[in-house]
Every structure is written in C-alpha cells, then in structure tokens.
Amino acid sequence: MKNVLKVVLLLIGIGLIAYGLYALINPEFAINSGPVKVEGQGDNTQSYAMIGFGILSLIAGLAFRKR
C-alpha cells in the first residue's frame, strides 16, 4: 500500500507542476469572431498554487521512500 501511495503522490506532483508551468507560460486566451476580438488575461495565483501543491506532493511521495 505504501508503494502505491508513493507512486500516486509522485505522479500527482509531477502533473500539478507541469500544469502550473503550462498555465504560467500560456495564461492568455483570445476569441476572434469577425470584427470582434476578445482577449482575456488573468493573474498567476492559481499557477503558483498548483506548482506549490505539486512540490508538496513530491516531497510527501519522496518521504515514503525513507521509511
């Protein structure tokens, strides 16, 4: 059971870090509909939170190996 939990935590950590970095790199979106152009821009707080949770998950997954 510990082995499965370790692998799941590591995979979740890697996924969260990858999603956070992707959201930091491509935060904008645009919609073009004829003469109307809509652009959105948000803040990066969710990206930083995802990276932080990913790092915590990686640390937790690596802590299971030392036990």
Backbone bond lengths (Angstrom), bond angles and torsions (degrees), N, CA, C in turn:
res aa  C-N    CA-C-N  psi(-1)  N-CA   C-N-CA  omega(-1)  CA-C   N-CA-C  phi
1 M - - - 1.453 - - 1.523 111.00 -
2 K 1.321 116.76 -38.72 1.462 119.93 -179.89 1.518 111.23 -65.35
3 N 1.323 115.66 -35.34 1.451 119.66 -179.62 1.525 111.17 -66.48
4 V 1.324 116.64 -41.04 1.463 121.16 179.95 1.526 109.86 -66.78
5 L 1.316 117.52 -42.91 1.455 121.36 179.61 1.525 111.29 -63.65
6 K 1.329 116.21 -38.28 1.460 120.61 178.16 1.524 110.75 -62.59
7 V 1.323 117.10 -45.85 1.459 121.63 -179.08 1.524 110.63 -65.73
8 V 1.324 117.37 -41.90 1.462 120.59 179.49 1.522 110.94 -63.86
9 L 1.328 117.86 -43.56 1.460 120.57 178.65 1.524 111.90 -63.62
10 L 1.310 117.09 -39.98 1.465 120.19 178.43 1.528 111.47 -65.66
11 L 1.331 117.32 -42.59 1.461 120.44 179.44 1.522 111.70 -66.81
12 I 1.331 116.84 -40.69 1.461 120.07 177.54 1.524 110.14 -64.46
13 G 1.317 117.17 -41.23 1.463 120.80 178.49 1.508 112.50 -61.45
14 I 1.315 116.75 -45.21 1.462 120.81 178.88 1.529 110.27 -64.07
15 G 1.329 116.67 -41.50 1.462 120.56 179.25 1.515 112.51 -64.54
16 L 1.324 117.53 -43.04 1.462 120.62 -179.97 1.528 111.77 -66.64
17 I 1.309 116.92 -40.15 1.463 119.81 177.94 1.530 110.29 -65.17
18 A 1.330 116.95 -42.31 1.465 120.12 179.60 1.529 110.55 -64.08
19 Y 1.329 117.64 -42.85 1.469 120.40 178.99 1.528 110.93 -65.16
20 G 1.311 117.37 -40.82 1.460 120.74 179.12 1.513 112.12 -63.91
21 L 1.317 117.02 -42.46 1.468 120.50 178.08 1.523 111.26 -67.31
22 Y 1.328 117.45 -38.46 1.463 120.76 177.67 1.529 110.24 -64.04
23 A 1.324 117.21 -41.56 1.463 120.57 179.65 1.531 111.26 -68.01
24 L 1.320 118.08 -29.65 1.457 120.58 175.67 1.525 112.02 -71.65
25 I 1.317 116.17 -37.42 1.462 120.42 -177.26 1.526 111.19 -75.91
26 N 1.340 118.14 -41.34 1.462 122.68 -177.39 1.527 110.93 -119.34
27 P 1.327 118.94 68.47 1.463 119.12 -176.43 1.521 114.60 -84.05
28 E 1.317 118.36 -13.97 1.455 121.28 -173.24 1.523 111.25 -98.63
29 F 1.314 114.80 153.72 1.449 120.52 173.01 1.522 107.82 -139.01
30 A 1.309 116.57 154.99 1.459 121.39 -178.88 1.520 109.23 -140.66
31 I 1.330 115.00 145.42 1.455 122.02 177.03 1.524 107.44 -124.30
32 N 1.311 116.25 122.89 1.463 121.10 177.77 1.515 109.07 -110.95
33 S 1.318 116.56 123.07 1.453 121.35 178.28 1.527 107.72 -137.71
34 G 1.308 115.83 88.88 1.466 120.07 -178.63 1.522 110.74 66.22
35 P 1.326 117.49 -127.20 1.467 119.99 -179.03 1.530 113.25 -80.23
36 V 1.318 116.85 -8.80 1.467 120.53 -177.92 1.524 109.15 -93.98
37 K 1.315 116.36 128.99 1.460 121.71 178.25 1.523 107.83 -127.15
38 V 1.320 116.20 122.87 1.461 121.76 -178.85 1.519 108.21 -116.13
39 E 1.311 116.51 125.29 1.459 121.30 177.44 1.516 108.89 -120.87
40 G 1.300 115.49 137.72 1.459 120.30 177.89 1.512 110.60 -117.80
41 Q 1.303 114.48 146.43 1.459 119.43 178.74 1.519 107.11 -144.09
42 G 1.309 116.78 128.97 1.456 120.69 -178.67 1.509 111.54 -117.62
43 D 1.313 114.41 -179.99 1.459 119.12 177.18 1.523 109.43 -89.47
44 N 1.311 116.26 171.20 1.465 121.57 -174.62 1.515 113.23 -101.96
45 T 1.329 118.94 15.24 1.459 119.56 -176.09 1.526 112.00 -65.62
46 Q 1.337 117.67 -37.53 1.457 119.53 178.60 1.527 110.65 -67.38
47 S 1.306 117.68 -36.21 1.463 120.91 178.85 1.522 111.01 -64.53
48 Y 1.326 115.82 -44.44 1.467 119.42 178.67 1.532 111.22 -64.89
49 A 1.326 116.88 -37.19 1.466 120.23 178.22 1.525 110.94 -65.33
50 M 1.328 117.63 -41.96 1.464 120.71 179.00 1.522 111.07 -63.65
51 I 1.323 116.97 -41.09 1.463 120.10 178.41 1.531 109.87 -65.44
52 G 1.320 117.34 -41.31 1.464 121.30 178.67 1.520 112.17 -63.30
53 F 1.347 117.12 -44.87 1.464 119.96 178.15 1.523 111.15 -66.19
54 G 1.320 116.93 -33.78 1.461 120.18 177.14 1.514 111.86 -65.69
55 I 1.320 116.53 -41.16 1.471 120.54 177.97 1.524 110.33 -65.54
56 L 1.337 116.49 -41.50 1.475 119.25 177.21 1.524 111.75 -62.91
57 S 1.319 116.61 -39.22 1.458 120.32 178.42 1.525 111.23 -66.79
58 L 1.332 117.28 -39.52 1.468 119.84 176.49 1.525 111.53 -63.62
59 I 1.320 116.61 -42.01 1.469 120.33 178.72 1.520 110.59 -63.13
60 A 1.335 116.42 -42.17 1.464 119.89 178.65 1.523 110.97 -65.03
61 G 1.319 117.26 -39.59 1.462 120.27 178.57 1.515 112.20 -67.10
62 L 1.317 117.59 -37.41 1.451 120.21 178.38 1.533 111.74 -74.08
63 A 1.310 117.81 -24.98 1.467 120.54 178.91 1.524 111.15 -68.79
64 F 1.330 118.02 -27.19 1.461 120.06 179.01 1.520 111.47 -69.97
65 R 1.319 118.02 -25.02 1.455 120.17 -179.83 1.519 110.94 -70.83
66 K 1.304 118.19 -31.25 1.472 121.94 -175.43 1.524 112.32 -79.25
67 R 1.300 117.74 -12.17 1.479 119.50 -179.90 1.489 111.76 -85.23
